[in-house]
Amino acid sequence: MSAHDPAGLERRGVLYVLAAAILWSTGGVAIKAVDAGPLVISFYRSAIAAVVLFALIRPGVVRWSFGFIVAVISYAACLTTFVVATRWTTAANAIFLQYMGVIWVMVLAPLVLREPLRRRDAIPVAVAFAGMALFFVEKFDARGMAGNLFALLSSVFFGLLVVSLRAERDASAEAAVTWGNVLVAAALLPFVAGELRIDFHSSILLIFLGVFQIGFAYACFVRGLRYVSATQASLTGMLEPVMNPVWVLLFLGERPSPLGLLGGAIVLGAVTARTLLSGPPRPHVPPPD
């Protein structure tokens, strides 16, 4: 496609981001369908994803500054806590609460980066927190409530990831994502070394998660960002939290609760409004699920 056809290039970019969002959205159903514990799932998914990302992204040499190290650790923690959340609570709650990460960026930026919280950002923050509260007034058993807390913790780590990358202007989001998966695999191996035997069905799902749900999805997203704005990429990527619980409902029969759906709609509405008003924080990092 010619560089003199901007509309065509933009359509290509949207299709790449759309493909990434669809692949990301399969995380909930695949994670729930694997017959293994959350730490085993996290280990295999990240180990496979790291190989794929090194092959596709080729992050190259990075400067291991304090901010970049915090970004890598935050991303690794975000990946692991999201898997735990998806196993312990509904897929809808896990993905909707993780999208609070955009809100945490606005909360953390004044504290870490000394950036003022603008008045037009205060309303989306307040609305998103109101939506978040609905997840914790549902009737859940202890495991389900712990899953909600892990999902919320995952969103906090995502916020720390973005803020760390913004503090280190020359830090690479691609490198942080790649090395974050390496860290997950390395950190979890001692804890899961005796549990790595899995059945054939689960091994296929884990390969899919590592290769496509993380590896190829992120590669598509990076390619798409060459042709579309970060704002447009963010809005197109909103297909992920919409489709994630849909796949789980269709294939596993898990139904999100009315309060969870309402809370998710409020959180996503606040994130969308903030994106439309002021654009997403830079550098733009995809939801690390």
C-alpha positions, 0 to 999 in steps of 0.5 A: 500500500502506498504511503500516499494513501493515508486513508488506506494506511489508517484502515490497515492500522485499525485492522491491526489494532482490531486483531490485537484486541480480539486476540487479547480478548480470548485470554479469559476463556483460555485461562479458565479452560486450562486444567492447571493452577494460576501460577503454572498458567502464568509461567507457561504463558509468559515463557512462550510469549517471551520467545515469541516477542523476542522473535517478533519485536526484537527489543534490542539493547535497553538501558536498565535504569531504575524506572525501566526496572520498575516498569518490568517488575510492574508488568510482570506482576500485572500479568501474574495477578491478572491470571489469578484474578481470572481464575478466582473471579468472573472473567468480566470482573477481572477485565473490567477492573483491570481497565482501572489502570488508566485511572490509576495513571491519572492518580499516580502521575501527580505523586510520581511525575509531579503532573497536576490532576486537571479538572477535566480528568477529575470527573472520569476518576470519580466516576470510575471509582464509583463503578469500581465500588460496585464490584465489591458490594456483590455477594461473592465467596471469599475466593471470588472477592479475593479474585476481585482484589487481585484484578484491582491489584493488577490494574495498580501494577499497570498504572505503575508500568505506564507511569514508570515508562513516562518517567523514563522518557527513553524507555521502550514499552516493547522492551518492558513487555518482553522482559516482563514476560521473561521475569514472570517465567524466571520468578515463578519457575522455582514455585511451579517446578514440580507442577509442570506436567499438563495434559495435551488439551491444556498444553494447546491452550497454553501455547495459544495464550503465549503465541497468539494472546500475548505474542502476536497480539502485541506485535499486531498492536505495535504495527497498528500504532504506526498508522493510527493515533494512540487515541484511536488505538485506545478506542479500538482496543476497547473491543477487548473488555467487551468481547472477553466476557462474551467468549467466556459466556459462549464457550464456558457458560459463565454469566457476569452478574448485573452489578458487575456489568453495571460497574464495568460499563461505568468504568469503561465509560469513564475511561472512554470519556477520558480518552476522548477528552484528553487522549491516553497517557504516553507512552501507550501500553496495551492492557497486559492481560 
